[in-house]
Structures are given as C-alpha cells and as structure tokens.
Amino acid sequence: MLIDTKKMIPISEANRNFSKVAKMVDEDKSIIIMRNNKPKYVIIDFDEFNKENDTEEQLDIIADRILHENIKALKNKGV
C-alpha cells in the first residue's frame, strides 16, 4: 500500500492550523504528521480506531502496521 502524500502534513503546519488537520482526517480517515521530514505521528478517525480496537489491536500495533504498509513509499520519497 502506497501512502498518498496529500495525507502527510508537517508538524509546524499542524500546530498552526489544527482545523485543517481535523478536516483532513474527516476526509481521509487518517493522516501522518511529519517531524524533521520523517513520519512521526498518525492521527486516525475515532470510528476507524474503534474498528481496529474491536479486533483487540493495541494503538502502537496499529501505528506500526500503518507505517510498515507505507515504508516503501516513504523511502521512495527520501524521508
């Protein structure tokens, strides 16, 4: 699974405009916040989180899985 670069936002922009972050999550169900040009945080829609949580996955496992699924695209981007 390749990550859509439209779903990534620098932490500085997320700090300045959290309403933009919330809108992105509403539209895409999750986004990645970059710190020092590297993926650092994942924000996921609560309903999506509950779907994952229902399968008894822990949040750190979910984040690791999302990162693992997108590592190829991130490496290709030079992150």
TORVEX-459781 format. One record per atom (N, C-alpha, C): residue number from 1; residue in one letter; atom name; x, y, z. Coordinates in steps of 0.2 Angstrom, whole numbers, padded with zeros to 4 digits. Atoms other than C-alpha are relative to their C-alpha. Layout:
REM TORVEX-459781
<dotor nr="NUM" rest="a" atom="CA" east="X" north="Y" up="Z"/>
...
This chain:
REM TORVEX-459781
<dotor nr="1" rest="m" atom="N" east="0004" north="-0006" up="0000"/>
<dotor nr="1" rest="m" atom="CA" east="0000" north="0000" up="0000"/>
<dotor nr="1" rest="m" atom="C" east="0004" north="0006" up="0000"/>
<dotor nr="2" rest="l" atom="N" east="-0004" north="-0006" up="0000"/>
<dotor nr="2" rest="l" atom="CA" east="0007" north="0017" up="-0005"/>
<dotor nr="2" rest="l" atom="C" east="-0004" north="0005" up="0003"/>
<dotor nr="3" rest="i" atom="N" east="0003" north="-0005" up="-0003"/>
<dotor nr="3" rest="i" atom="CA" east="0004" north="0032" up="0005"/>
<dotor nr="3" rest="i" atom="C" east="-0001" north="0006" up="-0004"/>
<dotor nr="4" rest="d" atom="N" east="0001" north="-0006" up="0004"/>
<dotor nr="4" rest="d" atom="CA" east="-0004" north="0047" up="-0003"/>
<dotor nr="4" rest="d" atom="C" east="0003" north="0006" up="0004"/>
<dotor nr="5" rest="t" atom="N" east="-0003" north="-0005" up="-0003"/>
<dotor nr="5" rest="t" atom="CA" east="0007" north="0062" up="0000"/>
<dotor nr="5" rest="t" atom="C" east="-0005" north="0006" up="0002"/>
<dotor nr="6" rest="k" atom="N" east="0005" north="-0005" up="-0002"/>
<dotor nr="6" rest="k" atom="CA" east="-0009" north="0073" up="0002"/>
<dotor nr="6" rest="k" atom="C" east="-0002" north="-0002" up="0007"/>
<dotor nr="7" rest="k" atom="N" east="0002" north="0002" up="-0006"/>
<dotor nr="7" rest="k" atom="CA" east="-0011" north="0063" up="0018"/>
<dotor nr="7" rest="k" atom="C" east="0005" north="0002" up="0005"/>
<dotor nr="8" rest="m" atom="N" east="-0005" north="-0002" up="-0005"/>
<dotor nr="8" rest="m" atom="CA" east="0005" north="0070" up="0026"/>
<dotor nr="8" rest="m" atom="C" east="0000" north="0008" up="0001"/>
<dotor nr="9" rest="i" atom="N" east="0000" north="-0007" up="-0002"/>
<dotor nr="9" rest="i" atom="CA" east="0007" north="0087" up="0035"/>
<dotor nr="9" rest="i" atom="C" east="0006" north="0001" up="0004"/>
<dotor nr="10" rest="p" atom="N" east="-0005" north="-0002" up="-0005"/>
<dotor nr="10" rest="p" atom="CA" east="0022" north="0095" up="0043"/>
<dotor nr="10" rest="p" atom="C" east="-0003" north="0002" up="0007"/>
<dotor nr="11" rest="i" atom="N" east="0003" north="-0002" up="-0007"/>
<dotor nr="11" rest="i" atom="CA" east="0020" north="0097" up="0062"/>
<dotor nr="11" rest="i" atom="C" east="0000" north="0007" up="0001"/>
<dotor nr="12" rest="s" atom="N" east="0001" north="-0007" up="-0001"/>
<dotor nr="12" rest="s" atom="CA" east="0023" north="0115" up="0061"/>
<dotor nr="12" rest="s" atom="C" east="-0007" north="0003" up="-0003"/>
<dotor nr="13" rest="e" atom="N" east="0006" north="-0002" up="0003"/>
<dotor nr="13" rest="e" atom="CA" east="0008" north="0117" up="0049"/>
<dotor nr="13" rest="e" atom="C" east="-0006" north="-0003" up="0005"/>
<dotor nr="14" rest="a" atom="N" east="0005" north="0003" up="-0005"/>
<dotor nr="14" rest="a" atom="CA" east="-0002" north="0105" up="0061"/>
<dotor nr="14" rest="a" atom="C" east="-0001" north="0005" up="0006"/>
<dotor nr="15" rest="n" atom="N" east="0000" north="-0005" up="-0006"/>
<dotor nr="15" rest="n" atom="CA" east="0002" north="0117" up="0075"/>
<dotor nr="15" rest="n" atom="C" east="-0004" north="0006" up="-0001"/>
<dotor nr="16" rest="r" atom="N" east="0003" north="-0006" up="0002"/>
<dotor nr="16" rest="r" atom="CA" east="-0003" north="0132" up="0066"/>
<dotor nr="16" rest="r" atom="C" east="-0008" north="0000" up="-0002"/>
<dotor nr="17" rest="n" atom="N" east="0006" north="0001" up="0003"/>
<dotor nr="17" rest="n" atom="CA" east="-0019" north="0125" up="0058"/>
<dotor nr="17" rest="n" atom="C" east="-0003" north="-0007" up="0002"/>
<dotor nr="18" rest="f" atom="N" east="0003" north="0006" up="-0002"/>
<dotor nr="18" rest="f" atom="CA" east="-0027" north="0111" up="0068"/>
<dotor nr="18" rest="f" atom="C" east="-0006" north="-0002" up="-0003"/>
<dotor nr="19" rest="s" atom="N" east="0007" north="0002" up="0003"/>
<dotor nr="19" rest="s" atom="CA" east="-0044" north="0113" up="0060"/>
<dotor nr="19" rest="s" atom="C" east="0002" north="-0003" up="-0007"/>
<dotor nr="20" rest="k" atom="N" east="-0002" north="0003" up="0007"/>
<dotor nr="20" rest="k" atom="CA" east="-0035" north="0109" up="0043"/>
<dotor nr="20" rest="k" atom="C" east="0001" north="-0008" up="0001"/>
<dotor nr="21" rest="v" atom="N" east="-0001" north="0007" up="-0002"/>
<dotor nr="21" rest="v" atom="CA" east="-0029" north="0093" up="0052"/>
<dotor nr="21" rest="v" atom="C" east="-0006" north="-0004" up="0001"/>
<dotor nr="22" rest="a" atom="N" east="0006" north="0004" up="-0002"/>
<dotor nr="22" rest="a" atom="CA" east="-0046" north="0088" up="0058"/>
<dotor nr="22" rest="a" atom="C" east="-0004" north="-0001" up="-0007"/>
<dotor nr="23" rest="k" atom="N" east="0004" north="0001" up="0007"/>
<dotor nr="23" rest="k" atom="CA" east="-0054" north="0091" up="0040"/>
<dotor nr="23" rest="k" atom="C" east="0004" north="-0005" up="-0004"/>
<dotor nr="24" rest="m" atom="N" east="-0004" north="0006" up="0003"/>
<dotor nr="24" rest="m" atom="CA" east="-0040" north="0080" up="0033"/>
<dotor nr="24" rest="m" atom="C" east="-0002" north="-0007" up="0002"/>
<dotor nr="25" rest="v" atom="N" east="0002" north="0007" up="-0003"/>
<dotor nr="25" rest="v" atom="CA" east="-0044" north="0066" up="0045"/>
<dotor nr="25" rest="v" atom="C" east="-0008" north="-0001" up="-0002"/>
<dotor nr="26" rest="d" atom="N" east="0007" north="0001" up="0001"/>
<dotor nr="26" rest="d" atom="CA" east="-0063" north="0069" up="0042"/>
<dotor nr="26" rest="d" atom="C" east="0000" north="-0003" up="-0008"/>
<dotor nr="27" rest="e" atom="N" east="0001" north="0003" up="0007"/>
<dotor nr="27" rest="e" atom="CA" east="-0060" north="0066" up="0023"/>
<dotor nr="27" rest="e" atom="C" east="0004" north="-0006" up="-0001"/>
<dotor nr="28" rest="d" atom="N" east="-0004" north="0006" up="0002"/>
<dotor nr="28" rest="d" atom="CA" east="-0046" north="0053" up="0023"/>
<dotor nr="28" rest="d" atom="C" east="0000" north="-0005" up="0005"/>
<dotor nr="29" rest="k" atom="N" east="0000" north="0005" up="-0005"/>
<dotor nr="29" rest="k" atom="CA" east="-0049" north="0044" up="0039"/>
<dotor nr="29" rest="k" atom="C" east="0006" north="-0001" up="0004"/>
<dotor nr="30" rest="s" atom="N" east="-0006" north="0000" up="-0003"/>
<dotor nr="30" rest="s" atom="CA" east="-0031" north="0046" up="0044"/>
<dotor nr="30" rest="s" atom="C" east="0005" north="0004" up="-0003"/>
<dotor nr="31" rest="i" atom="N" east="-0005" north="-0004" up="0004"/>
<dotor nr="31" rest="i" atom="CA" east="-0016" north="0057" up="0041"/>
<dotor nr="31" rest="i" atom="C" east="0007" north="-0002" up="0004"/>
<dotor nr="32" rest="i" atom="N" east="-0007" north="0001" up="-0003"/>
<dotor nr="32" rest="i" atom="CA" east="0003" north="0056" up="0045"/>
<dotor nr="32" rest="i" atom="C" east="0003" north="0007" up="0001"/>
<dotor nr="33" rest="i" atom="N" east="-0003" north="-0006" up="-0002"/>
<dotor nr="33" rest="i" atom="CA" east="0011" north="0071" up="0054"/>
<dotor nr="33" rest="i" atom="C" east="0008" north="-0001" up="0000"/>
<dotor nr="34" rest="m" atom="N" east="-0007" north="0001" up="0001"/>
<dotor nr="34" rest="m" atom="CA" east="0029" north="0073" up="0049"/>
<dotor nr="34" rest="m" atom="C" east="0004" north="0005" up="0005"/>
<dotor nr="35" rest="r" atom="N" east="-0004" north="-0004" up="-0004"/>
<dotor nr="35" rest="r" atom="CA" east="0043" north="0079" up="0061"/>
<dotor nr="35" rest="r" atom="C" east="0007" north="-0001" up="-0003"/>
<dotor nr="36" rest="n" atom="N" east="-0007" north="0001" up="0003"/>
<dotor nr="36" rest="n" atom="CA" east="0060" north="0083" up="0054"/>
<dotor nr="36" rest="n" atom="C" east="0000" north="-0004" up="-0006"/>
<dotor nr="37" rest="n" atom="N" east="0001" north="0003" up="0007"/>
<dotor nr="37" rest="n" atom="CA" east="0054" north="0077" up="0037"/>
<dotor nr="37" rest="n" atom="C" east="0000" north="-0008" up="0001"/>
<dotor nr="38" rest="k" atom="N" east="0001" north="0007" up="-0001"/>
<dotor nr="38" rest="k" atom="CA" east="0051" north="0060" up="0045"/>
<dotor nr="38" rest="k" atom="C" east="-0007" north="-0001" up="0003"/>
<dotor nr="39" rest="p" atom="N" east="0007" north="0001" up="-0003"/>
<dotor nr="39" rest="p" atom="CA" east="0034" north="0052" up="0049"/>
<dotor nr="39" rest="p" atom="C" east="0001" north="-0001" up="0007"/>
<dotor nr="40" rest="k" atom="N" east="0000" north="0000" up="-0007"/>
<dotor nr="40" rest="k" atom="CA" east="0031" north="0054" up="0067"/>
<dotor nr="40" rest="k" atom="C" east="-0006" north="-0002" up="0004"/>
<dotor nr="41" rest="y" atom="N" east="0006" north="0002" up="-0004"/>
<dotor nr="41" rest="y" atom="CA" east="0013" north="0053" up="0072"/>
<dotor nr="41" rest="y" atom="C" east="-0005" north="-0002" up="-0005"/>
<dotor nr="42" rest="v" atom="N" east="0006" north="0002" up="0004"/>
<dotor nr="42" rest="v" atom="CA" east="-0003" north="0046" up="0065"/>
<dotor nr="42" rest="v" atom="C" east="-0006" north="0002" up="0003"/>
<dotor nr="43" rest="i" atom="N" east="0007" north="-0002" up="-0003"/>
<dotor nr="43" rest="i" atom="CA" east="-0020" north="0054" up="0068"/>
<dotor nr="43" rest="i" atom="C" east="-0005" north="-0004" up="-0004"/>
<dotor nr="44" rest="i" atom="N" east="0005" north="0004" up="0003"/>
<dotor nr="44" rest="i" atom="CA" east="-0034" north="0042" up="0065"/>
<dotor nr="44" rest="i" atom="C" east="-0007" north="0002" up="0002"/>
<dotor nr="45" rest="d" atom="N" east="0007" north="-0001" up="-0001"/>
<dotor nr="45" rest="d" atom="CA" east="-0053" north="0045" up="0064"/>
<dotor nr="45" rest="d" atom="C" east="-0002" north="-0005" up="0006"/>
<dotor nr="46" rest="f" atom="N" east="0002" north="0005" up="-0006"/>
<dotor nr="46" rest="f" atom="CA" east="-0061" north="0038" up="0081"/>
<dotor nr="46" rest="f" atom="C" east="-0004" north="-0006" up="-0002"/>
<dotor nr="47" rest="d" atom="N" east="0004" north="0006" up="0002"/>
<dotor nr="47" rest="d" atom="CA" east="-0073" north="0027" up="0072"/>
<dotor nr="47" rest="d" atom="C" east="0005" north="-0005" up="-0004"/>
<dotor nr="48" rest="e" atom="N" east="-0005" north="0005" up="0003"/>
<dotor nr="48" rest="e" atom="CA" east="-0058" north="0019" up="0062"/>
<dotor nr="48" rest="e" atom="C" east="0004" north="-0003" up="0005"/>
<dotor nr="49" rest="f" atom="N" east="-0004" north="0003" up="-0006"/>
<dotor nr="49" rest="f" atom="CA" east="-0049" north="0017" up="0078"/>
<dotor nr="49" rest="f" atom="C" east="-0004" north="-0005" up="0003"/>
<dotor nr="50" rest="n" atom="N" east="0004" north="0005" up="-0004"/>
<dotor nr="50" rest="n" atom="CA" east="-0064" north="0008" up="0086"/>
<dotor nr="50" rest="n" atom="C" east="0000" north="-0006" up="-0004"/>
<dotor nr="51" rest="k" atom="N" east="0000" north="0006" up="0004"/>
<dotor nr="51" rest="k" atom="CA" east="-0065" north="-0003" up="0071"/>
<dotor nr="51" rest="k" atom="C" east="0006" north="-0005" up="0001"/>
<dotor nr="52" rest="e" atom="N" east="-0006" north="0004" up="-0002"/>
<dotor nr="52" rest="e" atom="CA" east="-0047" north="-0008" up="0074"/>
<dotor nr="52" rest="e" atom="C" east="0001" north="-0002" up="0007"/>
<dotor nr="53" rest="n" atom="N" east="0000" north="0002" up="-0008"/>
<dotor nr="53" rest="n" atom="CA" east="-0049" north="-0008" up="0093"/>
<dotor nr="53" rest="n" atom="C" east="-0004" north="-0006" up="0001"/>
<dotor nr="54" rest="d" atom="N" east="0004" north="0005" up="-0001"/>
<dotor nr="54" rest="d" atom="CA" east="-0063" north="-0020" up="0091"/>
<dotor nr="54" rest="d" atom="C" east="0003" north="-0007" up="-0001"/>
<dotor nr="55" rest="t" atom="N" east="-0003" north="0006" up="0002"/>
<dotor nr="55" rest="t" atom="CA" east="-0051" north="-0033" up="0084"/>
<dotor nr="55" rest="t" atom="C" east="0006" north="-0001" up="0006"/>
<dotor nr="56" rest="e" atom="N" east="-0004" north="0000" up="-0006"/>
<dotor nr="56" rest="e" atom="CA" east="-0041" north="-0030" up="0101"/>
<dotor nr="56" rest="e" atom="C" east="0007" north="0001" up="-0002"/>
<dotor nr="57" rest="e" atom="N" east="-0006" north="-0003" up="0001"/>
<dotor nr="57" rest="e" atom="CA" east="-0026" north="-0022" up="0092"/>
<dotor nr="57" rest="e" atom="C" east="0002" north="0006" up="0004"/>
<dotor nr="58" rest="q" atom="N" east="-0002" north="-0006" up="-0004"/>
<dotor nr="58" rest="q" atom="CA" east="-0016" north="-0010" up="0103"/>
<dotor nr="58" rest="q" atom="C" east="0002" north="0006" up="-0005"/>
<dotor nr="59" rest="l" atom="N" east="-0002" north="-0006" up="0004"/>
<dotor nr="59" rest="l" atom="CA" east="-0013" north="0008" up="0096"/>
<dotor nr="59" rest="l" atom="C" east="0007" north="-0001" up="-0003"/>
<dotor nr="60" rest="d" atom="N" east="-0007" north="0000" up="0002"/>
<dotor nr="60" rest="d" atom="CA" east="0006" north="0005" up="0095"/>
<dotor nr="60" rest="d" atom="C" east="0000" north="-0005" up="-0006"/>
<dotor nr="61" rest="i" atom="N" east="0000" north="0005" up="0005"/>
<dotor nr="61" rest="i" atom="CA" east="0002" north="-0010" up="0084"/>
<dotor nr="61" rest="i" atom="C" east="-0003" north="0002" up="-0006"/>
<dotor nr="62" rest="i" atom="N" east="0003" north="-0003" up="0006"/>
<dotor nr="62" rest="i" atom="CA" east="-0009" north="-0001" up="0073"/>
<dotor nr="62" rest="i" atom="C" east="0004" north="0005" up="-0004"/>
<dotor nr="63" rest="a" atom="N" east="-0004" north="-0005" up="0002"/>
<dotor nr="63" rest="a" atom="CA" east="0003" north="0013" up="0071"/>
<dotor nr="63" rest="a" atom="C" east="0006" north="-0003" up="-0004"/>
<dotor nr="64" rest="d" atom="N" east="-0005" north="0004" up="0003"/>
<dotor nr="64" rest="d" atom="CA" east="0017" north="0001" up="0067"/>
<dotor nr="64" rest="d" atom="C" east="-0002" north="-0003" up="-0007"/>
<dotor nr="65" rest="r" atom="N" east="0003" north="0003" up="0006"/>
<dotor nr="65" rest="r" atom="CA" east="0006" north="-0008" up="0054"/>
<dotor nr="65" rest="r" atom="C" east="-0001" north="0005" up="-0005"/>
<dotor nr="66" rest="i" atom="N" east="0001" north="-0005" up="0005"/>
<dotor nr="66" rest="i" atom="CA" east="0002" north="0008" up="0045"/>
<dotor nr="66" rest="i" atom="C" east="0007" north="0003" up="-0002"/>
<dotor nr="67" rest="l" atom="N" east="-0007" north="-0002" up="0002"/>
<dotor nr="67" rest="l" atom="CA" east="0020" north="0014" up="0045"/>
<dotor nr="67" rest="l" atom="C" east="0003" north="-0006" up="-0004"/>
<dotor nr="68" rest="h" atom="N" east="-0002" north="0006" up="0004"/>
<dotor nr="68" rest="h" atom="CA" east="0025" north="-0004" up="0039"/>
<dotor nr="68" rest="h" atom="C" east="-0003" north="0000" up="-0007"/>
<dotor nr="69" rest="e" atom="N" east="0004" north="0000" up="0006"/>
<dotor nr="69" rest="e" atom="CA" east="0012" north="-0003" up="0025"/>
<dotor nr="69" rest="e" atom="C" east="0003" north="0005" up="-0005"/>
<dotor nr="70" rest="n" atom="N" east="-0002" north="-0006" up="0004"/>
<dotor nr="70" rest="n" atom="CA" east="0019" north="0014" up="0019"/>
<dotor nr="70" rest="n" atom="C" east="0007" north="0001" up="0000"/>
<dotor nr="71" rest="i" atom="N" east="-0008" north="-0001" up="-0001"/>
<dotor nr="71" rest="i" atom="CA" east="0038" north="0012" up="0022"/>
<dotor nr="71" rest="i" atom="C" east="0003" north="0000" up="-0007"/>
<dotor nr="72" rest="k" atom="N" east="-0003" north="-0001" up="0007"/>
<dotor nr="72" rest="k" atom="CA" east="0041" north="0009" up="0003"/>
<dotor nr="72" rest="k" atom="C" east="-0001" north="0006" up="-0003"/>
<dotor nr="73" rest="a" atom="N" east="0001" north="-0007" up="0003"/>
<dotor nr="73" rest="a" atom="CA" east="0033" north="0025" up="-0002"/>
<dotor nr="73" rest="a" atom="C" east="0004" north="0005" up="0003"/>
<dotor nr="74" rest="l" atom="N" east="-0004" north="-0005" up="-0004"/>
<dotor nr="74" rest="l" atom="CA" east="0041" north="0034" up="0012"/>
<dotor nr="74" rest="l" atom="C" east="0008" north="0000" up="-0002"/>
<dotor nr="75" rest="k" atom="N" east="-0007" north="0000" up="0002"/>
<dotor nr="75" rest="k" atom="CA" east="0058" north="0028" up="0007"/>
<dotor nr="75" rest="k" atom="C" east="0001" north="0002" up="-0007"/>
<dotor nr="76" rest="n" atom="N" east="0000" north="-0003" up="0006"/>
<dotor nr="76" rest="n" atom="CA" east="0055" north="0032" up="-0011"/>
<dotor nr="76" rest="n" atom="C" east="0000" north="0007" up="0000"/>
<dotor nr="77" rest="k" atom="N" east="0000" north="-0007" up="-0001"/>
<dotor nr="77" rest="k" atom="CA" east="0051" north="0049" up="-0006"/>
<dotor nr="77" rest="k" atom="C" east="0006" north="0003" up="0003"/>
<dotor nr="78" rest="g" atom="N" east="-0007" north="-0003" up="-0003"/>
<dotor nr="78" rest="g" atom="CA" east="0068" north="0051" up="0003"/>
<dotor nr="78" rest="g" atom="C" east="-0001" north="0002" up="0007"/>
<dotor nr="79" rest="v" atom="N" east="0002" north="-0002" up="-0007"/>
<dotor nr="79" rest="v" atom="CA" east="0060" north="0053" up="0020"/>
<dotor nr="79" rest="v" atom="C" east="0004" north="-0004" up="0005"/>
